[in-house]
Amino acid sequence: MAKTPPNLEQLGHHTSLPASPQEAVLERLANPHEDTAYVVRFTCPEFTSLCPVTGQPDFAHIVIDYVPGSWIVESKSLKFYLASYRNHGAFHEDCTIAIAKRLIELLKPQWLRIGGYWYPRGGMPIDIFWQTGNIPEGVWIAPQGVEPYRGRG
């Protein structure tokens, strides 16, 4: 069984869900293949946050793609960070872009893209997309694979 790297506080330990995204600790590891341009994808199909006006839950399917530089994100810390939004009030745009910016600050990736596919609120789905720039040359980026919302039509 592999040992937990000493600089990680959450992996291999009991960890409580953070009360807010600001309190969540995102952790990183050295990229074991820094000499290779490759894509890491995280998909969170059950993302939840709160409407900042009504306090009612909002739901999204979040897809994060990034090409690592020197760092990769530790997945348990990312799961807990994303889950910390469930009691956080913010508009869809704010949640989606804040997640991307926090990862960019932590990882300084070669490239990052986020897709926030939000389920309807008031009868209208809202999808948020952002990327940091051009895709690095020679890197294949798979489609995010989330169908646009179709309702019952």
HELIX and SHEET records of a PDB file:
HELIX    1   1 SER A   75  ALA A   83  1                                   9    
HELIX    2   2 SER A   84  ASN A   87  5                                   4    
HELIX    3   3 HIS A   92  LEU A  107  1                                  16    
SHEET    1   A 2 ARG A  28  ALA A  30  0                                        
SHEET    2   A 2 TRP A  71  VAL A  73 -1                                        
SHEET    1   B 4 VAL A  40  LEU A  50  0                                        
SHEET    2   B 4 PRO A  57  VAL A  67 -1                                        
SHEET    3   B 4 TRP A 111  ARG A 121 -1                                        
SHEET    4   B 4 MET A 124  GLN A 131 -1                                        
END                                                                             
